[in-house]
Amino acid sequence: MSDSNNLFLPLHVLIQQPIIKDKEAMNETTDHAINQPIQQADFEKLTTMVSAEFQVEEALMERNVPTYYLKQPQETKQSFLRMLKNLKAMDLIAVLRKIDGRIVLKIIPKPPTKPSNILVNWILFFATIATTFVTGYILSLGLVEAGAMSNPLIGGATFTIAILVVLGTHEMGHKLTADRRRIEATPPYFIPGPPPLFGILGIGTFGAVIMQKSLPPNKDALFDVGSSGPIVGFILAVIVSMVGLLFSPIFPITGTEEGFLPPPLIFLIFSIAVVHLPPNYYILLHPVAFAGWVGMVVTMLNLLPAGMLDGGHVARSLVGGKPRTILTALSILLLIVEGFWPMAFLVLFMSTYRHPGPLDDVSSLSTSRKLLAIVLIAIFVLCSFPLSQIF
């Protein structure tokens, strides 16, 4: 096996199109509204709707945007969701922020969204099938040489199925959750990548992305969308890994091997519980097992609490700006320590863009989701490389 430092890894990124950022950007939301001014009669109708859901302290038009300062304290989560539902028929959305200690509600026209061209999704999908098949075929040659596989075509086909199931399940977790929470999002875009050639352990794909065309209604929805992909992807990666390891032969270490992939913690557990690996032996991964390994590493990378990664969405729903800055810095440091230099630069680049957050950035995250964050941390640890395997 090749060394992990020469590994092209896939990435799942749930990309949000920023509409609202924070205090400074709250005024930026009015730019679209200035071009589509709301009439006085509509303002009075909206004021009646807002007053039916919230205790309003002050109502006014700011730069043609209906703006409401709300009394504190009061329940906002369910009221805001009902407000969004009522505004949908009028092609409007609401934005709730806390600015200078005051709760501010603004109502603006719903930004237009560009329809997706599903043909692009299918072209990329079939291209990824081709590149992952070539990858699986090449990976199987070592097993054929070792007498553990008769036909590398089987390895190519099983790797393609396994890797697309793991990566596709991850993305569909995001997509289905987004649909359930009424968040507009594109189907997954699979990204073909290089096979393992020229000393680089390519895996035939750079993963997949989903373009999110509207913001989540609140922190609960943001958490759900960010966490759903890693959870279901991890479950499938565990199943694929266990099946693949059962078909992976073991050999004694002779010292002539070119290098080994660093195993995630859960792979070390599987090597004891599933393979019963004796000391001074190594596992020659079956392509299906390698797909599971990729799924584990992808899950770990995407749970990093930074940028537009899945963990970044979860962190945005849990903590404020300064703690997230610290978590981003720790994420970059971890990537450097574990040898993922390209990913470290990518996270650094993503951190220069402020996370837009949900439409309702005032209501708190539910307690059940805070507890679920502990499960996500456990998944992250299980999918991470023990430092003893790196140095």
TAGI-V452269 format. One record per pair of residues at least 4 apart in sequence whose ideal C-beta (glycine too) atoms are under 6 Angstrom apart, sorted by sequence separation. I is the first residue (numbers start at 1). J is the second residue. D is the distance in Angstrom with one decimal. If there is no record, write none. Layout:
# TAGI-V452269
I,J,D  I,J,D
This chain:
# TAGI-V452269
2,6,5.8  21,25,3.2  30,34,6.0  38,42,4.8  50,54,5.7  76,80,5.4  128,132,5.9  159,163,5.9  164,168,5.1  165,169,6.0  168,172,6.0  172,176,5.8  217,221,5.1  223,227,5.8  224,228,5.9  227,231,5.9  229,233,5.6  230,234,5.8  237,241,6.0  240,244,6.0  263,267,3.7  269,273,5.9  270,274,4.6  271,275,5.0  277,281,5.5  285,289,4.3  308,312,5.6  319,323,4.0  340,344,6.0  357,361,4.8  365,369,5.2  385,389,5.3  38,43,5.7  51,56,5.3  62,67,4.4  87,92,4.2  98,103,5.5  99,104,5.3  143,148,4.4  144,149,5.1  178,183,4.1  196,201,5.0  216,221,3.7  263,268,5.3  285,290,4.6  304,309,5.4  307,312,4.7  319,324,5.8  335,340,4.3  365,370,5.9  385,390,5.6  143,149,3.9  149,155,5.8  196,202,5.1  216,222,4.2  271,277,4.3  305,311,4.3  306,312,5.0  60,67,5.6  87,94,6.0  97,104,5.4  178,185,4.1  195,202,5.2  302,309,5.1  304,311,4.8  144,152,5.5  194,202,3.8  302,310,4.4  303,311,4.2  335,343,5.1  336,344,5.1  20,29,5.8  59,68,5.2  96,105,5.3  140,149,5.6  193,202,5.7  195,204,5.3  315,324,5.3  335,344,3.9  175,185,5.9  305,315,3.7  58,69,4.2  83,94,5.3  95,106,4.8  141,152,5.6  193,204,5.6  47,59,5.1  56,68,5.3  57,69,4.7  140,152,3.8  193,205,4.7  315,327,5.6  332,344,5.1  94,107,5.2  192,205,6.0  193,206,4.4  57,71,4.8  92,107,5.6  137,152,4.9  140,155,2.6  191,206,4.1  332,347,5.5  54,70,5.1  55,71,4.1  80,96,5.7  191,207,6.0  331,347,5.8  332,348,5.7  92,109,6.0  93,110,4.9  171,188,3.8  50,68,5.2  190,208,4.8  55,74,5.2  91,110,5.1  136,155,5.1  137,156,3.6  46,66,5.0  136,156,3.8  188,208,4.5  189,209,5.2  188,210,5.6  305,327,4.0  306,328,4.2  43,66,5.3  133,156,4.5  136,159,2.7  328,351,4.9  136,160,5.7  186,210,5.8  54,79,5.7  185,210,5.3  186,211,4.3  245,270,5.7  306,331,4.2  53,79,4.1  37,64,4.2  133,160,4.7  185,212,4.8  253,280,5.2  304,331,4.1  38,66,6.0  132,160,4.5  34,63,6.0  53,82,5.9  184,213,3.9  245,274,5.1  252,281,5.5  253,282,5.5  34,64,5.3  53,83,5.2  184,214,4.2  245,275,5.4  33,64,5.4  129,160,5.8  132,163,5.3  183,214,5.5  250,281,4.9  33,65,4.6  242,274,5.7  264,296,4.5  30,63,4.3  69,102,5.5  70,103,4.3  183,216,5.5  250,283,5.5  30,65,4.6  69,104,6.0  175,210,6.0  248,283,5.0  249,284,5.3  174,210,5.2  49,86,5.8  68,105,4.3  171,208,4.8  248,285,5.3  248,286,4.4  67,106,5.3  171,210,5.8  247,286,4.3  316,355,4.7  167,207,6.0  181,221,4.2  307,347,5.7  65,106,5.4  66,107,4.5  167,208,5.6  248,289,4.9  306,347,4.9  316,357,5.9  244,286,4.8  308,350,5.6  65,108,6.0  307,350,3.0  244,288,3.4  245,289,5.0  307,351,5.4  243,288,6.0  244,289,2.8  177,224,5.2  178,225,5.5  338,385,5.5  177,225,5.1  244,292,5.2  317,365,5.2  174,225,5.9  177,228,4.1  240,291,5.6  241,292,2.9  240,292,4.1  338,390,6.0  174,228,6.0  173,228,4.1  174,229,4.4  237,292,5.2  173,229,4.3  138,195,5.6  138,196,5.3  237,295,2.9  170,229,4.5  173,232,4.0  237,296,5.3  135,195,4.2  46,107,5.7  131,192,4.3  134,195,4.5  128,190,4.1  169,232,5.3  170,233,3.2  128,192,4.5  169,233,5.6  124,189,5.6  125,190,4.9  127,192,4.3  234,299,4.9  29,95,5.9  121,187,5.0  124,190,5.0  233,299,5.6  169,236,4.6  121,189,5.9  135,203,5.6  135,204,3.5  230,299,5.2  116,186,4.6  166,236,5.2  26,97,5.6  113,184,5.9  166,237,5.2  132,204,3.7  230,302,5.9  36,109,4.8  131,204,3.9  132,205,5.7  230,303,5.3  166,240,5.7  20,95,5.2  33,108,4.6  23,99,5.1  128,205,5.1  303,380,4.3  162,240,5.0  29,108,5.5  230,310,5.2  300,380,6.0  229,310,5.5  300,383,3.8  226,310,4.7  299,383,4.7  300,384,5.2  226,313,2.9  227,314,5.6  296,383,4.4  226,314,4.5  203,294,5.7  222,313,5.6  223,314,5.8  223,317,4.1  222,317,4.5  219,317,4.1  113,213,4.4  148,249,4.3  266,382,4.3  265,382,5.3  264,383,5.0  264,385,6.0  265,386,5.7  262,385,4.6  166,291,5.9  162,288,4.5  262,389,4.5  159,287,3.5  163,291,4.2  262,390,5.8  158,287,5.7  162,291,3.6  166,295,3.8  158,288,5.2  155,287,4.6  159,291,5.7  84,217,5.7  81,217,6.0  222,358,4.7  219,358,5.6  218,358,5.0  216,358,4.4  217,359,5.4  218,360,4.1  215,358,5.8  215,359,5.2  218,363,5.3  234,379,5.1  219,365,4.5  220,366,5.5  223,369,4.8  140,287,5.8  139,287,4.9  227,376,5.9  136,287,4.5  12,170,5.4  14,174,5.3  8,193,5.7  6,200,5.0  7,201,4.6  8,202,4.5  6,201,5.6  10,205,5.3  12,207,5.3  10,206,5.2  11,207,4.6  13,209,5.0  14,210,5.4  15,211,5.3  16,212,4.7  19,215,5.5  10,207,2.8  14,212,5.9  2,201,4.1  3,259,4.0  4,261,5.4  4,262,5.4  1,260,5.6  103,362,5.7  1,261,5.3  95,359,5.5  96,360,4.4  97,361,5.4  98,362,5.3  96,362,4.9  80,360,4.6  76,362,5.5  77,363,3.7  76,363,5.0  10,298,5.6  12,302,5.0  15,308,5.8  13,308,5.4  21,354,4.9  5,339,5.1  21,356,5.7  20,356,5.7  18,356,3.9  16,356,5.5
